[in-house]
Amino acid sequence: MASSSSSKTSILFTFVSILLFLPVVFSLPKNETTFRPLQELKKLKRIRNHLNKINKPPVKTIHSPDGDLIDCIPSHHQPAFDHPKLKGQKPLEPPLERPKEDDKYSIDETIETFQLWTQSNESCPEGTIPIRRTTETDVLRATSLKRFGRKIIKPVRRDTSSGGHEHAVAFVNGDQYYGAKASINVWTPVVTDPYEFSLSQLWVISGSFGNDLNTVEAGWQVSPELYGDGYPRFFTYWTTDAYQTTGCYNLLCSGFVQTNNRIAIGAAISPRSSYKAKQFDIGIMIWKDPKHGHWWLQFGSGLLIGYWPSFLFSHLQRHASMVQFGGEIVNTRSNGYHTSTQMGSGHFADEGFGKASYFRNLKVVDWDNSLLPLTNLHLLADHPNCYDLKAGKNNVWGNYIYYGGPGRNGRCQ
């Protein structure tokens, strides 16, 4: 009996030991997190491979006061040159001719806005460009690696069904446009949900509003998901298929070719405007080089940033059919009601200078590479009780708009 009891005890001890050391996965419900650790490892591996692709080896790294790392990358190693049509090439020389402008409305009375990272008094050497380094944390904030760096919902204005995106924009259409220019007032609007954003930009658009939509875009945006903070940042965007599979923000894919070593696309803007205090704006111009057909981007008083190669596009290989100026926000209704995310300064257009946000010196580029004041300007606010706009014209600002709003309020639910 003693032998039998000892044997049973030994068997019981062995069985308990096996239970104790069995992998946790056997205790998990079917189809739950059984393979989650493996999936997470695979996801991290994909993210790191992607980061190795877009974060090129720098010759120098600059630490920005806001925590960004700005890498100085040899210009011919930037992400654009991963594109099959650009492999082995170098950035083009700037076009000899820029759009001709009537000086009547070109006076710039406000201080030009710069970027936080330059406050370190460091700069990128000639032959390199500054690129904001993308981190694992940046990518993990996105809904997926596939959508990282891309707009999720089609945001360009066609009608009032905006799929969560709300706009207050001025636009011209019905002609052939070869570019646009404006000075954009810079603020720090509050974004109340991590998956919402607030931006102010120029859109240069061609094609229908179906899957063939082409756009190039530039301005400033506050996007906690993309950047991890609430700073307004200088940004660019492009697409050739209505934001579905082509294009991206900034230099997060092969597309835009940067030629400038002083401006980091995606970096925070400083200084910024304050309510009833000093106002700051950035000058932005996009235009099509008549000789080679590429779409060039200029920042401030004549600082060329780079260009979108013509071959990226279908309709924009010829010209644009619409130009828009204004603000856009995303309204997720995450709490069951309209967001309190602000557009512009967070104040309505009627409040005017120093309170409402503005665009001034609005112009378009015509077939003759001339900058012209706007004619037949249209205004559109999707939800005027939440965000609105008004237009005007004077001898100092030329064509201008005030726009913006607080989002949720007594009239905006």
Disulfide bonds with the S-S distance in Angstrom:
Cys72-Cys124 2.08
Cys248-Cys253 2.12
Cys386-Cys412 2.00
